[in-house]
Amino acid sequence: MDKTYTNKEGNLILEIRDEPLSAWLTIKKTGKLIDEYAIIALLEEAGIKSGFEEAVEYAQIHSLEKEFDIPFPVAMCKKDENKTILRYKFNPDILTAPEMEISYQTLAKLKVFKAGDTVAEYSHNIFEQKGSIYNIFGELIDASSVDPEQAIALAGENVAYDVQNCTYYLLKDGYPYVDEEGHISLLDSITLKASELPSDTIISCPIDLIIEGDLTYANLHCDANLRIEGEVHSCSIECKKDMLVTGDINASSAKGIIVWGNLECSSIHNSYIVCLNNIHFTNKLENSTVVCDGEIIGAPDRSEICGGLTQAGESITAFQAGSYNNTITEIEIAISPFYRNLLLILTKDLIRLKENKDINATAIVDLENRIQNYEILLDDKLNQFLNREQKDTKRISIQDISRPPIIYRILKHSYEINKREKKIEFIEKE
């Protein structure tokens, strides 16, 4: 709403107009001399501090003359409404069509964002603003103009818009990108073709990863869920969540496979597997070290544990057990096999790093801290076992044939099988 100020003599009238924000002065023709200090006092009373140059420019453009009884501008604000820019915190040119398979080279260039991270925001640079920076009262003008409905419409799946702060943020971890229609979207899983991965390649993926085809001689680290649609051969893998292999795991014993969730596969041959939760397999665990803190469960009609060491923290179930060539098979329930074996792996790594202490000084400190943390977790597991309820009973169950030689262990109790037996079940004793 417009507002008017008048001096005591009544010969000066100052009008504040809202649109556009400006101040107009009318000098009444009274025949008396107008004191310039009276005009300044009226401007100060109205709180006008800026926009004087803009008023002069406006008067010149419109050929306005200062005449008695006619308002003329003394302060003016020029608004510039369309200078808001959507700025991305990621490179929108790397991912252009992520619905198609991407290469592992492209994966290495991407920056992952976590849930809650801001990935884009509306902003404007006042120094690039063509209109006034301040209004006639000396207040900084926010020339930004964002339509909330249009801004919300640009948010793709798992991306949200904060109306108050004019920012886009993620609801899940992943790689943000801009789709063909300009929507800010999120890639929360990656698919790679195994055939396009060179031997001994190092792959690091912070989100869900799918490998299509047989994976061989790879060094892979996945911070989320991992699915391999094929077989795994001679690989070193660490998966921070669940890992699914549709085929077999073969000859992966050099550095082994570490899974921090559940593992599911067809068979495991000549490999070293360390899993925090449960392991499900369909066919064979053969000549391998397979350990987990949860359950090891084989298919009830055809699964076999042949040779090697199989350890679980809760229970082991399979259809048959024992090798066909008199190789000893060890099947055991133990306290926290996962952390015990993990500490063994890391201790070996620490010994290797200390062979070049000066070069590996930082890595040695980091690894020693990890080992200390895992030792604490192992102690917690031991305390949990000592304080557990008795209903939590450990067991080993072989539903069909056990072929000797086999050693079954449940905690401190051992059972050696020297002759072929059928349907064996061992339950924890006091």
N, C-alpha and C positions, 0 to 999 in steps of 0.2 A: 504494500500500500504506500502511495506517495506521502511524503511528509514535507511540511513547509515551516521555515524559520523567518521571522521578521525582526528587524532591529527596533529600538525604542522609538526612533523618529518615524518609523513606518515607511521610510523611503527606500528600504532595501528588503527584497523578498527572495529567499533562497529556497528553491524547490528541489527535493530529492526524489528522483524518479526511479522506480524499481527496474523496469525493463526498457532499454538496457540500464544498468545502474549508472546514474549520472546526476550531476548537480547543475541546476540552471538558476542564473541570477537575473532578477528584474530590478532595474533602477527607475524609480518613479521620478517623473519630471516635476520638480518643485521650485526650480530656480535657485536652489541653494547648492553650495559646493559640497561634493561628496568626499568624505574623508576615507582614504584607502585603508586606514587602520580599522574603520568601521566594517569594511568588507572582510578584512582578515579576521576580525573578532567573530563575525557571523559564521565564517568557514570553520573556525575553531570550535564554536558552539555546536555546530552540526557534526564535528568530528572528522572533517574531510582532511586527508593527509596526502593523497596521491591522485593521479589521473589528470594533472594540469596540462601536461604536454599533449596527451591524447585529445583534450578538449580544444586546444589550439589547432591541432591537425584536423579535427572534425569541422571546426568553423571555417578553416581555409578550403577544405574540400567542398563544403556546401555554401561557400561564399556568404557566410553569415556576418553581418555588421552589428556592432554594439550600438543599439539605439534605445532611447528612453521608452519605458513601458512595454518593451518586448524582451522576453526571456532569451538569454544566450548562455551557452555552456561554459562553465568554469572548471569542471572536473568530469572525467568520463572514463569508463572502463570498457575495453574492447574484449569481448569473450571469444575464445577459440574452442569450440566444443568437441572437435573430432581428432584429438591428438592422443587418444589412449591406444597403447600398443600392447599386444599379447606377446609376452616374452617367455621363451622356453628355457628351462634349466637343463635341457638335454639337446643333443644334436638331432633335429628332425629329418636330416638328410641321410642318416645311416640306414634306418629301417624305413623302407618305402612300401613294401608289400610283404609284411611278416607272415601273412597267412600262407605264403609259399615257404618252402624249406630254405633255411639260411645256411651259410657255410660256417665252419669253425673259425675262419679268419674274421668274419664279420662279428661272431660272438666275442672274440677277443677285444674288439673295438668298443663294445657296448658298456655303458655304465648302469649298474643296477641301482634302483631306488627301493627303499623300504616302505612298508605300509606307514602312512602318515606323512611321508615326505611331500613337500611342495614341488611340483614338476613344471608349473607355469603360473604366470601372474600377469594381471593387467597393470600397466604403469605408463607414465608419461614423463618426459623430460621438460621441465619448465624453461630451460634455456633454449629449447627448440620451439617453444610456444610462440606463435606469431601474435597472439593477443596479449592483453595485459597480464602481468605476473601478479600484480596486486590490485585490489579493488579500490574505490575512492576513499575508503576508510583505512587503507594501509594494510589490509588483511590479505594473506596469500590466497590466491585463487586456485581451487582444484578444478582444473579444466577437464579432468577425466570424465568420461561418460560411458557407462557400461550398462547395457540392457540385461537385467538379471535373467530373464527368460531365455534370451539368446545365449547367454553365457552358460547356463545350466544345460542347454541343448547340446553344447559342444563336448560335454563330459561323456566319454564312452563307458563301457562296462568296467567296473572296479576302479573308476575314477570319479571323484566327487568335486563339487564346486562350493567354495566358501563365499557366500554372498557378501558378508561383512568385510572380509579382507581381500576380495576379488582374486582369489587364488584357487588353483586346482591341486588336489592332493590325492594320493593313492590309498586304496582300501586293501591292497595286497602288495607283496613284493613283486618286482618285475621290471621290465624294460618299457618305458613309455615311448609312444610314437604317435605320429599324426597320420590318420588314414586319408584315403583319397577324397573324402568329403570334409576334411578339416577337423574331424573329431579327435580329441586327445584320448588315445586308447592305451591299453596295457597288454603287453605280451607276457603272460605268466607261465609259459612253458616253451621249451625249445625242442625242435626235432632236427637231428643230424643223420645223414646217411653214412653208415659205417664204411661203405666202399669208397667214400671221398676223404676218409681220414688217413693220412700217411702213417707208416709204421713209427712206433715210439713217439707219437704225438702226445703232447700234454694238453689236456682239456680241463678247464675249470668253469663250472656253471653254477651260479647262485640260485637258480630257480629250477622247477621241474624239468627234467631232461629225458628225451626219448631218443634212443639210438636204433635206427632201422638197419638190420642186418647183423652179421657176425662181427664182434669186436675183438681184434687181435693186437697184441703188443702195445696196448695203450696205457697211459698214466692218466687216470681220470679222478677228478674231485667234484662232487656234486653236493651243494648245500641243501638240497631239497629232495624230492622223490626222483628215483631213477628207474627207467624201464628200458630194458635191452631186448629188442625183438629179434632174437637170434641166439647164438652161442657166444661165450666169453672164453678167450684162449690167451694165456700168458699175459694177463693184465694185472696192473696194480690199481685198485679202486678204493676210494673212501666215499661213502654215501651217508649224509647226515640224517636222512629220514628213511623211508622204505625203499627197498630195491627188489625189482621183479625181473627175472631172466626167463624168457619163454623156452630157452634151450638149456644146454648144459654149461657148467663152469669147468674148464679144463686147464691143468698145468699153471694155475695162478698161485704159485707158492713162494716166489722170490720175495716179494713184499707183501703179498697177500691181499685180501679183500676185507675191509672194515665197514660194517653196516651199523648205524646208530638207531635203526628202527627195526623193522621186520625184513626177513629175506625169504623170497619164494623163487624156486627154480625147479628144473627137471632133475638133474643129477649134478654131483660134484665129484670130479676125478683129480687126484694128485694135486690138491690145492690146499691153501691155508685160509680158513674163513673165520672171522671173529665178528659176532653179531650181538647186539645188546638185548634185543627182545626175543622174538620167536623165529624159528626156521621151519619152513614147509618145503618138502621135496616130494617128487613123484616116483622116481626110479631108484637111483643109487647114491650113497655116500661111499666112495671107493678110494682107499689108500690116501686119505686126506685127514687133516686136522680141522675139525668143525666144532666150534664152541659157541655157546650163547648163554645168557643169563635167564632166559625164559624156557620155552619148550622146543624140542625138536620132534617134528611130527612128519612121518612118512605116509604115503598113500596106503590105505588099509589092505589093498589086494595085491600089491606088487613091489613095494619099496624094500630096499635092502641096504644094510650097513656092512660093508665088506672091507676089512683091514682098517688101519689108521686109528686115530683117536677121535671119539665123538663125546663131547661134554656138554651138559646142560645144567642150568641152575634149578629147574623145576621137574621136568619129566622128559623121557625119551620113548617114543613109540614108533615101531616099524613092523613090517610084515615078516621079514627074515633078517638074520644076522650071521656074520661069519664069512670068511673068504673061501675060495675054491682051491687054493694052492697052499694051505697050511700056514698062511701068514696070520700073525696074531691080530685080533681085533679087540680094541679097548672101548668100552661103552661105560660112561661114568656120569654120576650126578655129583656136582661139586659146588662149593660156595663161590659165587661170582666168577665163573670162568672168563667172562668178558674182560673185566678190569685186570685180572691177573695176566691174561695173555696180552692185553693192550700195553700194560706196563713192561712186559718182556720185549715187545716190539720197540717201544720208545727208548728203553734202556740200550738196546742194540744200536739204535740211531744215535743216541748220545755218545756212545763209545766211538762210533765212526766220526762224528763231528769233532770230538776232542783230539783226533789225530792231527787236526790243523786248527789249534785253539785260536790263533791270532785272526785267521780269516773268518772263522765261524763263531766269534765271540758273542755276537748278538743272538744268533740262532741257538747257541748253547744255553744262554740265560732263559730264552723263551721256552725251550724244551724242558729245562729243569723245573720251571714253574708249572708246566703242564703235568709233568710227572708227579710233582708235589700235590697238585689238585686231585689227580686220579688216585693217589695213595689215600687221600682223605675220603674219597668216595668209596674206595675198597673197604676202609675201616667202617664206614657207615653201613655197608652191606653186611659185614660181619656182625655188627651190633644188631642189625635188623634180624639176622638169622637167630642170634642168641635170644632175642626177645619175641620171637614169632609165636603164633598160636599153633598148637599141635595139629590142628585140623589141616594145616598146610603140609600135606604129606608128599614126600618125594617118591617117584616110582619110575621103573623101567619095565616096558612091556613089549615082548616080541611075540607076535600073534601066531607065527607058523614055526619054521625050523631055525634052530641055532646050530651052526656048523663050527666045530672046534678048530683051533684053540680060540677061546673068547674069555676075556676078563671083564666081568661086570662089577662096578663099584657104585655104592651109594654112601657117600660121605666116608666114614672110617671103615665100612664093611666091604669086603671083596668076595666075589664068587667066581671061581674059575671053572669053565666048562671044557671038559676033555673028551666028551662023547656027544654025538649028535642027539639033540633033544628037541622036543616040539612044545610050543606054547609055554613060554617062560615069562614070569612076572616077578619082579623084585620090588618090595616096598620097604621104605625106610624103617629101621628099627631104632629103639631107644638107645 
